[in-house]
Amino acid sequence: MVSLDTKLGGVVGKASTTALRSAFEFETVGDLLAHYPRRLEDRGQLTNFANLQVGEHVTVIAKVVSVKNIQYTPKGARRPTFRSEVTITDGERELQATFFRQPWRKGSLAPGTIALFSGKVTVFNRRRQLQHPTCDILGHGTDIDEFADLETPRWIPIYAATAKVTSQALTDAVKQVLAVLDDPADPVPDEVRRSHDLMPYAEALSKVHQPADPKEWHDARRRLRFDEAFVLQTVLAQRRRLMMSLPATPRQPRQGGLLQRFDSSLPFILTDGQRRIGAELSAELERSHPMHRLLQGEVGSGKTVVALRAMLQVIDAGGQTALLAPTEVLAAQHHRSIEAMLGPLASAGMLGGADDATRVVLLTGSMSAAKRRQVMLDIASGVAGIVIGTHAILEEKVQFAELGLVVVDEQHRFGVEQRAALTDKAGFTPPHVLVMTATPIPRTVAMTAFGDLDVSTLRELPAGRARVQSTVVPTAERPQWLERGWERVREEVANGHQAYVVCPRIGGEPESAMQEAPADDAGPPSRPPLAVADVAAQLAAGPLAGLRLFMLHGRLPGDEKDDIMQRFAAGEIDVLVATTVIEVGVDVANVSVMVVMDADRYGVSQLHQLRGRIGRGSVPGVCLLVTDAPADSEARERLEAVAATTDGFELARLDLENRREGDVLGAMQSGRRSSLKLLSVLRDEDVISDARAAAESVIQADPALDRHPALRAALASLLASEQAGYLEKS
């Protein structure tokens, strides 16, 4: 009996198993069959040599007359390579088949070999040839006439392959497996399959690899694409149901409490979106099961205020709150801004502190031992109602008196274990959880990567927020534009404003680390990315000489970083030359200009985040995206798209397209490779929506999937995989 769980070695032989394991990490029959063909190739009908037309794609049966390898150096290449020229005949006429970079063809296509050749007819040196055709060997030393009545499949699956494991080798392995495979159990319930007009699972597996025509292939892919969405959405539906069943301490609003007094002291009016989402969070905090919500919003839309109001409701109800930030700079910024917003309400036990005030503490890895001990005592005793910090909060020594709410800022920067470690500090009763991101997430991604969370979206910006103008500065074509950019920085400083200059790296890294910034175009960058240290020195000695210019990056000691940011916020620094350490959370309203050096080395969302650091007050902002990328490159196209819009949701979709989606389970959650083979979280919105509804219906009727063992097995397989590790602890 051969099932999807059967080891490959018992089906395709030791040599093939070793090759497949080495090339693709395949271990089982199911691993191999989940390697779906990328496309179908139309080989057409067998063509007689006499009827070959230049430019046509043909398939011929022919015998090898001779084969030779010719070494040559392609134009623009540094090293020579080989082309294999194979002369073939149909018994009357000859034709040349040319293979590039495949010298092993000389051994496999020895004279006398009869094979099926398929490719495009071209002319080289006044001879007709098949250039880089596919080749299926039929026999050796036999007569071509023996294959005259051969029925060959017209539609041939083409697989992602390697030099050692070709598409044909994969085709052969799949053929062996399908010939002996017992029909696998169908993970999609019959009623779901019928309602969505899907073929059975076993039929889909067969037809995706061995289709009679393109319609069969597309129908099989549609079925298997639905499988991917449905199994994942069923996992998430179970997670949502589990969260609803867990106990949590209700956190009721308190009349006259901190939240009410904070609201009355606000110097601005909350936006409609802030009030609406605030009411959602308040209602969920009152429930007896944990809130589990994602708050996404445009850069500068005021997510921190929304989160703070939820934190104050929890404190009013006797609980503590924790805010986890990805960097010390951001944690310190949150600490300063929250203390400033709360004023006397954050000064418990201090002179001038309000009655019934709380205390806001900061915990980072660079703190002195004495200061750290005091902060940990405040946390353990419950004096600190709001604990803000980096991963230092996660250490075992940090103990909370009663952790009621966890807020994770820029959640995509934290691993699964980090988020789980913080929620575990609440003990046996799970805390309420609010995760935030300023990187807007398309709806289908939210349904897939964050499908176990309720999602709130904050789109509108506070009234009075200034406009930011973005311009691409192409140094290769318009070097004078950069000169004008530095003049603009001086003008803004002269008018009492400040500036950021952002660089991809710090400086002083080993050469191997200099290509770490992303580059969308093929081939390595022509030079290392610009460094903060180098650019700061050049600016201080050149176009920005005389200005108060400082550097900020992740290698500086924590106290020094905090001091620089405080001085910058106080207006004591004119220009801050920094890495992306300022990307999120840093809030200085007086900054009116940003110059992003080597802007083509950043992703779309990262550029949008960086740009969000300016125009945060009433001062209009200017963002200059400096690049030496060619005008016709993908990098320039990406920068022009960023400059053309400030709509974070539009840019998030563009970013996902540019990254080819990666893995919505991995790239956005655990960083591991994709478990989605056919499903596109951008293209397949309808599929994901339908699968989510179907999964909800199945889980509602059969929560433990007792009546659906095949689906339960599919879920177990997904949950056991590395790609879905985050689902266990999200």
C-alpha positions in Angstrom: 0.0 0.0 0.0 1.5 3.3 -1.1 0.1 6.5 0.6 1.2 10.1 0.6 3.2 9.4 3.8 5.1 6.5 2.2 8.9 7.1 2.1 10.1 7.8 -1.5 12.9 5.2 -1.2 10.4 2.4 -1.4 8.8 3.6 -4.6 11.3 5.4 -6.9 14.6 3.7 -5.9 17.6 4.7 -3.8 19.4 6.9 -6.4 16.3 8.9 -7.3 15.4 9.3 -3.6 18.9 10.6 -2.8 18.7 13.1 -5.7 15.2 14.3 -4.8 16.2 14.7 -1.1 19.4 16.6 -2.0 17.7 19.0 -4.5 14.3 19.6 -2.9 14.4 18.0 0.6 11.6 15.5 -0.5 11.2 12.6 1.9 7.7 11.2 1.1 5.4 10.5 -1.8 3.3 13.5 -0.7 6.3 15.8 -0.8 7.0 14.9 -4.4 3.3 15.2 -5.5 3.1 18.6 -3.9 5.8 19.8 -6.3 3.3 20.8 -8.9 4.2 21.6 -12.5 4.9 25.3 -13.2 3.4 25.2 -16.7 2.3 22.9 -19.6 4.3 22.7 -22.8 2.4 22.1 -26.0 4.5 19.7 -28.0 2.0 19.5 -30.8 1.7 16.6 -33.2 4.7 14.6 -34.5 6.2 16.5 -37.5 7.9 15.0 -40.5 11.4 16.5 -41.2 10.2 17.4 -44.7 7.5 19.7 -43.2 9.6 21.7 -40.7 9.0 25.4 -40.9 11.4 28.0 -39.3 9.8 29.6 -36.3 7.4 26.7 -35.5 7.4 24.7 -32.4 7.7 21.0 -33.4 8.0 17.5 -32.0 10.0 14.9 -33.9 11.2 11.3 -33.4 14.8 11.0 -34.6 18.0 8.9 -34.2 21.2 10.5 -33.1 23.9 10.5 -35.8 26.6 12.3 -33.9 27.2 14.6 -30.9 30.0 16.9 -30.0 30.7 19.5 -27.2 32.0 22.9 -28.3 33.6 25.2 -25.8 32.8 28.9 -26.2 32.6 32.1 -24.2 29.2 33.9 -24.4 29.3 37.6 -25.1 29.8 39.5 -21.8 30.7 36.4 -19.8 33.9 35.9 -18.0 34.1 32.1 -18.2 33.7 29.7 -21.1 30.9 27.2 -21.3 29.8 24.4 -23.6 27.2 23.9 -26.2 26.3 20.4 -27.4 25.6 20.0 -31.1 23.6 16.8 -31.8 23.0 15.8 -35.3 19.7 13.8 -35.7 18.0 12.0 -38.6 14.6 10.7 -39.5 16.3 8.2 -41.8 16.2 10.5 -44.8 17.1 14.0 -43.7 19.3 15.5 -41.0 18.6 18.2 -38.4 20.8 19.7 -35.6 19.6 19.9 -32.0 21.7 22.4 -29.9 21.8 22.3 -26.1 23.5 25.0 -24.1 25.4 24.4 -20.8 24.6 20.7 -20.8 27.8 18.9 -21.7 26.4 15.7 -20.2 24.2 15.4 -23.3 27.2 13.9 -25.1 27.0 10.8 -22.8 23.2 10.5 -22.8 22.7 11.0 -26.5 25.2 8.6 -27.9 25.0 7.8 -31.7 22.1 5.3 -32.3 19.9 6.8 -29.5 16.3 7.3 -30.6 14.5 10.1 -28.8 11.6 12.5 -28.9 12.9 16.0 -29.5 10.6 19.0 -29.0 11.5 22.7 -29.7 11.5 25.7 -31.9 12.9 25.5 -35.4 15.6 28.1 -36.0 18.5 28.7 -38.5 22.2 28.9 -37.5 25.0 29.0 -40.1 22.4 28.3 -42.8 21.3 25.0 -41.1 18.0 24.3 -39.6 18.2 23.4 -35.9 16.2 22.9 -32.8 17.5 25.3 -30.2 17.6 24.0 -26.6 14.8 21.4 -27.2 13.4 19.0 -24.6 14.4 15.4 -25.1 12.8 12.1 -24.1 14.9 9.1 -24.8 12.8 6.2 -26.3 15.5 3.5 -27.1 19.0 2.7 -28.3 20.2 1.1 -31.5 16.7 0.3 -32.7 14.9 1.3 -35.8 12.8 4.5 -35.9 10.0 2.7 -37.6 9.4 0.8 -34.4 8.1 4.0 -32.9 6.0 5.1 -35.9 2.7 4.5 -34.2 3.9 6.0 -30.9 1.2 7.9 -29.0 2.9 10.8 -27.3 1.2 13.1 -24.9 0.7 16.5 -26.4 0.7 18.5 -23.1 3.9 18.0 -21.1 4.3 19.2 -17.5 7.3 21.4 -16.8 8.6 21.4 -13.3 10.9 23.7 -11.3 14.1 21.7 -11.6 17.8 21.8 -10.9 20.9 20.9 -12.9 21.0 17.4 -11.3 17.2 16.7 -11.2 15.7 17.8 -14.5 12.0 18.3 -15.2 12.0 15.0 -17.1 13.5 13.2 -14.1 10.7 14.7 -12.0 8.1 13.6 -14.6 9.5 10.1 -14.5 9.4 10.0 -10.6 5.8 11.3 -10.5 4.7 8.7 -13.1 6.2 5.9 -11.0 4.4 7.2 -7.9 1.0 7.8 -9.4 1.1 4.2 -10.9 1.1 2.6 -7.5 -0.5 5.3 -5.2 -3.7 4.3 -3.4 -6.4 7.0 -3.6 -5.7 9.4 -0.8 -8.5 10.5 1.6 -10.1 13.8 0.6 -9.4 16.6 3.2 -12.3 18.7 1.8 -15.7 17.5 3.0 -18.0 16.3 0.2 -20.6 19.0 0.8 -17.9 21.7 0.6 -16.4 20.2 -2.5 -19.8 19.9 -4.3 -20.9 23.4 -3.4 -17.7 24.8 -4.9 -17.8 22.5 -8.0 -14.4 20.9 -7.2 -13.0 17.6 -8.5 -12.1 14.9 -6.0 -8.6 15.2 -4.4 -7.2 12.0 -5.9 -8.3 13.1 -9.4 -6.8 16.5 -8.9 -3.4 15.0 -7.9 -3.4 12.9 -11.0 -4.6 15.6 -13.5 -2.3 18.3 -12.2 0.7 16.1 -13.1 -0.7 14.1 -16.1 -3.4 16.3 -17.8 -5.0 15.4 -21.1 -5.4 19.1 -21.9 -5.0 22.6 -20.3 -8.6 22.6 -19.0 -7.9 19.5 -16.9 -4.7 21.0 -15.6 -6.4 24.3 -14.6 -9.3 22.6 -13.0 -6.9 20.4 -10.9 -4.9 23.5 -9.9 -8.2 25.3 -8.9 -9.1 22.3 -6.6 -5.6 22.2 -5.0 -5.5 26.0 -4.6 -8.7 25.8 -2.7 -7.2 23.0 -0.5 -4.4 25.3 0.6 -6.8 28.1 1.5 -9.3 25.8 3.2 -6.9 23.8 5.4 -5.2 27.0 6.6 -8.5 28.8 7.2 -9.8 25.7 9.1 -6.7 26.0 11.4 -7.4 29.6 12.0 -11.1 29.0 12.6 -10.1 26.5 15.3 -7.8 29.1 16.8 -10.5 31.7 16.9 -12.8 29.2 18.6 -10.2 28.2 21.1 -9.5 31.9 22.0 -13.2 32.4 22.6 -13.2 29.4 25.0 -10.3 30.6 27.1 -10.9 32.5 30.3 -9.7 36.1 30.8 -10.1 38.7 33.5 -12.7 41.2 32.4 -11.4 44.8 32.6 -14.4 47.1 33.2 -14.1 50.9 32.7 -14.1 52.8 36.0 -16.0 56.0 36.5 -13.5 58.8 37.2 -10.6 56.6 36.5 -7.3 57.3 34.6 -8.9 56.8 31.2 -11.7 59.3 31.8 -9.2 61.9 33.2 -6.8 61.3 30.3 -9.6 61.8 27.8 -10.6 65.1 29.4 -7.0 66.3 29.4 -6.3 65.6 25.7 -5.3 68.8 23.8 -6.8 67.5 20.6 -9.9 65.8 19.4 -9.8 62.1 18.6 -10.5 61.1 15.0 -13.7 59.2 14.2 -11.6 56.1 13.6 -9.8 56.4 16.9 -13.1 56.7 18.8 -14.6 53.8 16.8 -11.7 51.4 17.4 -11.4 52.6 21.0 -15.0 51.5 21.6 -14.3 48.1 20.0 -11.3 47.6 22.2 -13.1 48.7 25.3 -16.0 46.3 24.7 -13.6 43.4 24.1 -11.6 44.2 27.3 -14.8 43.8 29.3 -15.4 40.3 28.1 -14.4 37.1 30.0 -12.3 35.7 27.2 -9.1 37.2 25.8 -9.1 40.0 23.2 -6.9 39.0 20.3 -6.8 41.9 17.9 -4.6 43.4 15.2 -4.6 47.2 14.9 -3.2 48.3 11.6 -3.1 51.9 10.4 -1.5 54.4 8.2 1.8 56.0 9.4 0.9 58.8 11.8 -2.8 57.8 12.2 -2.5 57.7 16.0 -2.4 54.1 16.9 -0.4 54.8 20.1 -3.2 56.9 21.5 -5.7 54.2 20.8 -3.5 51.6 22.5 -2.8 53.9 25.5 -6.5 54.3 26.1 -6.9 50.5 26.2 -4.0 50.3 28.6 -5.5 52.8 30.9 -8.8 50.9 31.0 -6.9 47.8 32.1 -5.0 49.7 34.8 -8.3 51.2 36.1 -9.5 47.6 36.5 -6.4 46.6 38.6 -4.2 45.1 35.9 -0.8 45.9 34.4 0.1 46.4 30.8 3.2 45.8 28.7 4.2 47.4 25.5 6.9 45.5 23.5 8.9 47.5 21.0 11.4 46.1 18.5 14.3 48.6 19.2 15.6 50.6 22.1 15.1 53.8 20.2 11.5 53.1 19.7 11.0 51.8 23.2 12.5 55.0 24.6 10.4 57.1 22.2 7.2 55.4 23.4 8.3 55.9 27.0 8.8 59.6 26.5 5.7 60.2 24.5 3.4 58.2 26.8 4.8 59.9 29.9 4.3 63.3 28.2 0.7 62.5 27.2 -0.2 61.2 30.7 1.6 64.0 32.6 0.7 63.9 36.3 -1.2 60.7 35.7 2.1 58.9 35.1 3.7 60.1 38.3 2.5 57.6 41.0 4.3 58.2 44.3 6.1 61.3 43.0 5.9 65.0 43.9 3.2 66.5 41.8 1.7 63.2 40.8 -2.0 62.9 40.5 -4.1 60.9 43.0 -4.5 57.3 41.9 -1.8 57.9 39.2 0.2 55.0 37.7 3.8 54.7 36.8 5.4 54.2 33.3 8.7 52.4 33.3 11.2 51.6 30.6 13.2 48.3 30.6 15.9 47.7 28.0 19.1 45.6 27.8 21.5 48.5 28.0 20.3 49.8 31.4 22.6 49.9 34.4 22.2 47.1 36.9 20.9 49.4 39.7 18.3 51.1 37.5 17.3 47.7 36.1 16.7 46.3 39.6 14.5 49.2 40.6 12.4 48.9 37.4 12.0 45.1 38.0 10.8 45.8 41.6 8.2 48.3 40.3 7.0 45.7 37.8 6.8 42.9 40.4 5.1 45.0 43.0 2.5 46.3 40.6 3.5 49.9 41.0 4.3 50.1 37.3 1.0 50.1 35.4 2.7 50.5 32.0 5.9 48.6 31.3 7.6 49.6 28.0 10.6 47.7 26.7 12.4 45.6 24.2 13.1 41.9 24.3 14.5 42.6 27.8 10.9 42.3 29.1 10.9 38.7 28.1 13.6 37.5 30.4 12.6 35.0 33.1 13.6 37.4 35.9 11.0 39.9 34.9 7.8 39.1 36.8 4.5 41.0 36.7 2.1 41.3 39.6 -1.0 41.0 37.3 -0.4 41.3 33.6 -3.8 42.2 31.9 -2.9 43.5 28.5 0.0 42.9 26.1 0.6 45.4 23.3 3.1 44.4 20.6 4.2 47.2 18.4 5.4 46.5 14.9 4.6 42.8 15.5 6.2 41.5 12.3 9.6 42.2 13.9 9.1 39.7 16.7 9.4 36.0 16.5 6.8 33.5 17.7 8.7 32.6 20.8 9.1 36.2 21.9 5.4 37.0 21.7 4.5 33.8 23.5 7.0 34.4 26.2 5.4 37.7 27.1 1.8 36.4 27.2 3.0 33.5 29.4 4.0 36.0 32.1 0.3 36.5 32.8 0.2 33.0 34.4 -2.8 30.7 34.0 -5.2 33.4 32.8 -4.2 34.6 29.4 -3.9 38.4 29.0 -5.7 40.4 26.4 -3.5 41.0 23.4 -3.3 43.9 20.9 -0.7 43.7 18.1 -0.1 46.8 16.1 1.5 47.5 12.7 2.0 50.7 10.7 2.6 48.5 7.6 -0.9 48.3 6.1 -1.9 44.8 5.2 -4.1 43.9 2.2 -7.4 42.2 3.2 -6.5 38.8 1.9 -3.1 38.8 3.7 -4.9 39.7 6.9 -7.3 36.8 6.4 -4.4 34.4 5.8 -1.5 35.5 7.9 -3.5 37.0 10.7 -6.7 35.0 10.3 -6.9 34.1 14.0 -7.0 37.8 14.9 -9.8 40.3 14.7 -8.6 43.2 12.6 -9.2 46.9 13.1 -8.0 49.4 10.5 -7.2 53.1 11.2 -7.0 55.0 7.9 -7.6 58.7 8.7 -4.9 61.0 9.8 -5.4 63.6 12.6 -6.6 67.0 11.5 -3.8 69.5 10.6 -1.3 66.9 9.6 1.0 68.4 6.9 1.4 67.1 3.4 4.7 65.4 2.4 6.0 65.8 -1.2 8.3 63.0 -2.4 10.8 63.2 -5.2 13.1 60.7 -6.8 16.6 62.2 -7.2 18.5 60.2 -9.9 22.2 61.0 -9.3 23.4 59.3 -12.5 21.3 61.5 -14.7 20.7 64.6 -12.6 23.7 65.1 -10.1 22.7 68.7 -9.7 19.4 67.6 -8.1 21.2 66.2 -5.2 23.2 69.4 -4.8 19.9 71.3 -4.8 18.7 68.8 -2.2 21.4 69.7 0.2 20.7 73.4 -0.4 17.1 72.6 0.5 18.2 71.0 3.8 20.2 74.2 4.7 17.1 76.3 3.8 14.8 74.3 6.1 17.3 74.5 9.0 17.6 78.2 8.4 13.9 78.4 8.8 14.1 76.7 12.2 13.3 73.1 11.0 15.3 69.9 11.1 16.3 67.1 8.8 16.9 63.3 8.6 19.5 61.7 6.3 19.0 58.0 6.1 21.7 55.5 5.0 21.5 51.7 4.5 24.4 50.7 6.8 26.4 52.0 9.7 30.0 51.6 8.4 32.8 49.4 9.5 31.1 46.2 8.6 33.0 43.3 7.0 32.7 43.2 3.3 30.4 40.2 3.4 27.8 42.2 5.3 27.7 45.1 2.8 25.1 43.6 0.5 22.5 43.1 3.2 20.1 45.8 1.9 17.5 44.4 -0.5 17.9 44.9 -4.2 15.1 44.0 -6.5 17.1 44.0 -9.7 19.1 41.0 -10.8 22.8 40.9 -10.1 24.8 42.3 -7.2 25.0 46.1 -6.5 27.9 47.8 -8.3 29.2 49.1 -4.9 28.7 48.7 -1.2 25.7 50.6 0.3 26.4 54.0 1.7 27.3 54.2 5.3 26.2 56.6 8.1 29.7 57.3 9.2 31.0 58.1 5.7 28.0 60.2 4.6 28.0 62.1 7.9 31.7 63.0 7.5 31.2 64.1 3.9 28.2 66.2 4.7 29.9 67.8 7.7 32.9 68.8 5.6 30.9 69.7 2.5 27.3 70.8 1.7 26.1 70.8 5.4 29.2 72.3 7.0 28.5 74.4 10.0 25.2 72.7 10.9 24.7 70.7 14.1 25.0 67.3 12.6 24.9 64.0 14.6 24.8 60.3 13.9 22.3 57.7 15.2 22.5 54.0 14.7 22.1 50.7 16.5 25.7 50.3 17.6 25.6 53.3 19.9 25.2 52.7 23.6 21.6 52.9 24.8 22.1 56.0 26.9 23.9 57.8 24.0 21.0 56.9 21.6 18.5 58.2 24.1 20.4 61.4 24.7 20.8 62.1 21.0 17.0 61.6 20.4 16.1 63.8 23.3 18.4 66.5 22.1 17.0 66.1 18.5 13.5 66.4 19.9 14.4 69.5 21.8 15.8 71.1 18.6 19.4 71.1 19.7 20.4 69.0 16.6 19.8 70.2 13.0 20.5 67.1 11.0 20.4 63.5 12.1 22.3 61.0 9.9 20.8 57.7 10.8 20.1 54.1 9.8 16.5 52.7 9.7 16.6 52.8 13.5 14.3 55.8 13.1 11.9 53.8 10.8 9.0 53.5 13.3 7.7 55.4 16.3 10.1 58.3 16.3 8.0 61.4 16.5 9.6 64.8 16.1 7.1 67.2 14.6 9.7 69.9 13.6 11.4 67.7 11.0 10.5 69.0 7.6 12.9 67.2 5.2 14.3 63.6 4.8 17.0 62.5 2.4 17.1 58.7 1.8 20.4 57.7 0.4 20.6 54.6 -1.8 16.8 54.5 -1.6 16.6 51.7 -4.2 18.0 49.4 -1.5 14.9 49.6 0.6 11.5 47.9 0.2 8.4 49.8 -0.6 6.8 49.5 2.9 10.1 50.5 4.5 10.3 53.6 2.4 6.7 54.5 3.4 7.6 54.0 7.0 10.7 56.2 6.8 8.8 58.9 5.0 6.2 58.8 7.8 8.8 60.3 10.2 8.3 63.7 8.6 5.2 65.9 8.2 4.1 64.9 11.6 3.1 68.4 12.6 1.8 71.4 10.7 5.1 71.8 8.8 5.0 70.5 5.2 7.5 67.8 4.5 9.9 67.0 1.6 11.2 63.5 1.1 14.1 63.0 -1.4 14.7 59.4 -2.6 18.3 59.4 -3.8 19.3 56.6 -6.2 21.9 55.8 -8.9 19.7 53.0 -10.3 19.1 53.2 -14.1 16.0 54.9 -15.4 14.6 51.7 -16.9 15.2 49.5 -13.9 12.7 47.8 -11.6 14.2 49.7 -8.7 13.5 53.1 -10.3 10.0 52.0 -11.1 9.5 51.1 -7.4 10.8 54.4 -6.2 8.6 56.3 -8.7 5.6 54.4 -7.3 6.5 55.4 -3.7 6.9 59.0 -4.8 3.5 59.0 -6.6 1.3 58.1 -3.6 1.1 58.3 0.2 -1.6 55.6 0.4 -0.1 53.0 2.6 -2.6 50.3 1.5 -1.8 50.8 -2.2 1.9 50.6 -1.4 1.5 47.5 0.7 -0.1 45.7 -2.2 2.7 46.9 -4.5 5.3 45.7 -1.9 3.7 42.3 -1.8 3.8 42.0 -5.5 7.4 43.1 -5.7 8.4 40.5 -3.1 6.5 37.9 -5.0 4.5 37.4 -1.8 7.1 35.2 -0.1 5.2 33.2 2.4 2.3 34.7 4.3 3.0 32.1 7.0 6.7 32.6 6.9 7.8 36.0 5.7 5.2 37.8 7.8 5.3 35.5 10.8 8.1 33.1 11.2 10.6 33.9 8.4 10.6 30.4 7.0 10.0 29.3 3.4 6.6 29.1 1.8 4.1 26.4 2.5 1.7 27.8 -0.2 2.3 26.3 -3.6 -0.5 27.6 -5.7 -2.4 30.1 -3.6 -1.7 33.8 -4.2 -2.9 36.0 -1.4 -3.3 38.9 -3.8 -4.8 37.1 -6.8 -7.0 34.7 -5.0 -9.1 36.9 -2.8 -12.4 35.1 -3.7 -10.8 31.7 -3.0 -9.6 32.8 0.4 -13.0 34.4 1.3 -14.9 31.3 0.2 -12.5 29.0 2.1 -12.8 31.0 5.2 -16.6 30.9 5.1 -16.5 27.1 4.4 -14.0 26.5 7.3 -16.2 28.5 9.7 -19.2 26.4 8.8 -17.3 23.1 9.2 -15.8 24.1 12.6 -19.1 25.4 13.9 -20.7 22.0 13.2 -17.8 19.8 14.1 -15.3 21.7 16.3 -12.9 18.8 16.9 -13.4 17.5 13.3 -14.4 14.1 14.7 -16.6 13.6 11.5 -13.8 14.7 9.2 -10.7 12.6 9.9 -9.0 13.4 6.6 -9.3 17.1 7.3 -8.1 16.6 10.8 -5.0 14.8 9.4 -4.3 17.6 7.0 -4.5 20.1 9.8 -2.1 18.0 11.9 0.3 17.9 9.0 0.2 21.7 8.6 0.6 22.3 12.3 3.5 20.0 12.5 5.4 21.8 9.7 7.9 24.5 10.5 6.1 27.0 8.3 3.1 27.0 10.6 5.0 27.1 13.9 3.6 30.5 14.7 0.0 29.2 14.8 0.8 27.3 18.0 1.7 30.5 19.9 0.2 33.4 18.0 
